[in-house]
Amino acid sequence: MQTTDTATRVIYGVNELDLDLAGKTVRGIWRALEQVLNIPREARATVNGAAADDEYVVRPGDEIEFQKAAGVKGHAR
């Protein structure tokens, strides 16, 4: 996959996407990709390796990773 300096890399598990997402919030990105990547709402987001809240506005070149808490396999209902 070819990347540019302005692309935002989104990672969840083994999935990685390089998309033009600058200017969007972490929450907005989660909403757009939750079904595509099967990202649970309780997943934590990091931006460039540091914890980020839902209102963080993504900049060109950022790397966003959504992670489940350690030891969580599924969601009990």
C-alpha positions in Angstrom: 0.0 0.0 0.0 1.4 3.4 -1.0 1.4 6.1 1.6 1.9 9.8 1.6 2.9 12.3 4.2 -0.6 13.6 4.5 -2.3 10.2 4.8 -3.6 9.1 8.2 -2.9 5.5 9.1 -5.7 3.7 11.0 -4.8 0.5 12.8 -7.1 -2.0 14.5 -5.7 -5.5 15.1 -4.2 -6.8 11.9 -6.0 -4.2 9.8 -4.3 -1.1 8.5 -5.7 1.6 6.3 -4.1 4.8 5.0 -6.8 7.4 4.4 -7.2 11.2 4.1 -8.7 11.9 7.5 -7.0 15.1 8.6 -9.5 17.5 10.3 -11.8 14.7 11.5 -12.1 13.7 15.2 -11.2 10.4 16.6 -14.9 9.8 17.3 -15.8 10.7 13.7 -13.2 8.2 12.4 -14.4 5.5 14.8 -18.0 6.1 13.5 -16.9 5.9 9.9 -14.9 2.7 10.3 -16.6 0.9 13.2 -18.4 -1.6 10.9 -15.6 -1.7 8.3 -13.0 -2.8 10.8 -15.3 -4.2 13.5 -14.0 -1.7 16.1 -15.9 -2.0 19.4 -17.0 1.3 21.1 -15.0 0.4 24.2 -11.7 0.3 22.2 -9.1 2.8 23.4 -7.6 5.2 20.8 -4.0 6.2 20.6 -2.6 8.8 18.2 1.1 8.5 17.4 1.5 6.2 20.4 -0.1 8.5 23.0 -3.6 8.1 24.5 -6.2 10.4 22.7 -9.7 11.4 23.6 -12.7 11.3 21.2 -12.4 15.0 20.4 -8.8 14.9 19.2 -8.7 16.4 15.7 -6.4 14.4 13.4 -3.6 16.1 11.6 -1.9 15.0 8.3 0.5 12.1 8.9 -1.0 11.0 12.3 -1.2 7.3 13.1 -4.4 6.2 15.0 -4.6 2.8 16.6 -7.7 1.4 18.2 -7.1 -1.2 20.9 -9.2 -3.5 23.1 -8.2 -3.7 26.7 -5.8 -6.6 27.4 -7.5 -9.9 27.9 -10.8 -8.9 26.3 -11.9 -11.4 23.6 -15.5 -10.5 23.2 -18.3 -8.5 24.7 -20.6 -10.3 27.1 -24.2 -9.2 26.9 
